[in-house]
Amino acid sequence: MAIKDRKADHIRICKSERVAPGYCYWDDIRLIHNALPELDIDDIDMRCDLFGKKLEFPLIVTAITGGFPGAKKINGNIAEACAELGIGMGVGSERAGVMGTSEESYSVIKDYDVPLVIGNIGAVQLIPQKSGRMYDDDMIEKAIELVGADILAIHLNPLQEMIQPEGDRNFAGCRDAIRELARKGPVMVKETGAGISKEVIDRLKGIGIQGIDIAGMGGTSFSAVEFYRALETEDNLMTNLGDTFFDWGIPAPVSLSHCKDSGLPVIASGGILDGIHVAASISMGATAAGIANVILKEATESADAVKEKLTIIREEIRTAMLLTGSQNLKQLSKARHVVLGETKEWMDQI
Ligand SMILES: Cc1cc2nc3c(=O)[nH]c(=O)nc-3n(C[C@H](O)[C@H](O)[C@H](O)COP(=O)(O)O)c2cc1C
């Protein structure tokens, strides 16, 4: 199946099907209410530094799409909204654009003044694959130029590669390849919905990467997405694998608790749905939070719809800051919280 069909499938399926596990792990993190905040709401400062860029509030729209004609509108809508509200954004895997397919669906982002632009390539495509899909230096350069990337996200997606019929499945040598790339320019590493464990963050520290996006379990599951694709193509093996691994992964807050002391800026993502979740993630040690699916419907509609959704999240963050007596993000990072439910069980045992 052609890449452009796959990309369009992902958007269609994520919009129309339930692609997240039923449990909301971020709801298990409860900030402690402060009835006497002694703050003027107008004095609350939500600004955040991430990868040397200034964001108006601690949020990025993480990698979603690119590489088919419909993606231009989506990335354009996200870019316009992020530029206006002063937050960062990523694009989806740039492989298609680098190969010359729908380049404008990525480069449209350069029409807007987005404060932090994150490019995107797959770790598996830094090493030889049976498919022959491998980036060389020129292609990586093109991925950076195509979107004017401030930093390149290298995504780790072994779950997805195992479940999608056209997946690349040689994972041996990814860490060395990432280290090699990190010598040449600014890179970060992101998961795509199954989270980063303590062991993995230990292996990623000290190889020159500049940050990490945990993209933990609890939000978009690529196993689920590929399950629906496999159902449609009557691929029995992949339907079964996708179903079985539907909620595979490390819950996002658990992953965050393991990555927060890595010394790297950490983006908390995977199932973030609102501003309380963002505030909770900051109180747990994240530098900023990331969202993808929760903005997807709006991104297919208009830039105004994206702006409205992001504005709601921004005001929810502001409200959570007031209600925890946090004037700035440093204070929010010290706001007390409790951990409940399944998330606590995970943390107690992992
Ligand atoms: C439709 C869709 C396409 C995605 N494509 C990519 C991609 O190309 N590269 C990548 O690194 N992550 C990709 N992601 C993963 C997101 O960046 C994010 O890590 C993940 O969806 C978890 O966030 P969420 O629960 O808020 O959706 C995609 C997510 C969605 C919903």
The ligand as an SDF file (V2000), in Angstrom:
LIG
                    3D

 31 33  0  0  0  0  0  0  0  0999 V2000
   -2.9220   10.6350   13.0300 C   0  0  0  0  0  0  0  0  0  0  0  0
   -1.6200   10.5580   13.7840 C   0  0  0  0  0  0  0  0  0  0  0  0
   -0.4330   10.4190   13.0720 C   0  0  0  0  0  0  0  0  0  0  0  0
    0.7990   10.3690   13.7310 C   0  0  0  0  0  0  0  0  0  0  0  0
    1.9500   10.2940   13.0160 N   0  0  0  0  0  0  0  0  0  0  0  0
    3.1450   10.3650   13.6490 C   0  0  0  0  0  0  0  0  0  0  0  0
    4.3580   10.4280   12.9150 C   0  0  0  0  0  0  0  0  0  0  0  0
    4.3650   10.4180   11.6830 O   0  0  0  0  0  0  0  0  0  0  0  0
    5.5270   10.4970   13.6090 N   0  0  0  0  0  0  0  0  0  0  0  0
    5.5580   10.5110   14.9760 C   0  0  0  0  0  0  0  0  0  0  0  0
    6.6230   10.6140   15.5730 O   0  0  0  0  0  0  0  0  0  0  0  0
    4.4140   10.4430   15.6990 N   0  0  0  0  0  0  0  0  0  0  0  0
    3.2290   10.3690   15.0770 C   0  0  0  0  0  0  0  0  0  0  0  0
    2.0700   10.3570   15.8090 N   0  0  0  0  0  0  0  0  0  0  0  0
    2.1650   10.2070   17.2740 C   0  0  0  0  0  0  0  0  0  0  0  0
    1.9550   11.5020   18.0350 C   0  0  0  0  0  0  0  0  0  0  0  0
    2.9600   12.4420   17.7410 O   0  0  0  0  0  0  0  0  0  0  0  0
    1.9080   11.2570   19.5570 C   0  0  0  0  0  0  0  0  0  0  0  0
    3.1800   10.8210   19.9850 O   0  0  0  0  0  0  0  0  0  0  0  0
    0.8840   10.2160   19.9600 C   0  0  0  0  0  0  0  0  0  0  0  0
   -0.2520   10.2860   19.1360 O   0  0  0  0  0  0  0  0  0  0  0  0
    0.4370   10.3600   21.3960 C   0  0  0  0  0  0  0  0  0  0  0  0
   -0.2500   11.5780   21.5890 O   0  0  0  0  0  0  0  0  0  0  0  0
   -1.8650   11.6650   21.6790 P   0  0  0  0  0  0  0  0  0  0  0  0
   -2.2880   10.6190   22.6590 O   0  0  0  0  0  0  0  0  0  0  0  0
   -2.1170   13.0600   22.1470 O   0  0  0  0  0  0  0  0  0  0  0  0
   -2.4090   11.4040   20.3110 O   0  0  0  0  0  0  0  0  0  0  0  0
    0.8320   10.4210   15.1590 C   0  0  0  0  0  0  0  0  0  0  0  0
   -0.3720   10.5720   15.8700 C   0  0  0  0  0  0  0  0  0  0  0  0
   -1.5830   10.6370   15.1980 C   0  0  0  0  0  0  0  0  0  0  0  0
   -2.8480   10.8020   15.9950 C   0  0  0  0  0  0  0  0  0  0  0  0
  1  2  1  0
  2  3  1  0
  2 30  2  0
  3  4  2  0
  4  5  1  0
  4 28  1  0
  5  6  2  0
  6  7  1  0
  6 13  1  0
  7  8  2  0
  7  9  1  0
  9 10  1  0
 10 11  2  0
 10 12  1  0
 12 13  2  0
 13 14  1  0
 14 15  1  0
 14 28  1  0
 15 16  1  0
 16 17  1  0
 16 18  1  0
 18 19  1  0
 18 20  1  0
 20 21  1  0
 20 22  1  0
 22 23  1  0
 23 24  1  0
 24 25  2  0
 24 26  1  0
 24 27  1  0
 28 29  2  0
 29 30  1  0
 30 31  1  0
M  END
$$$$
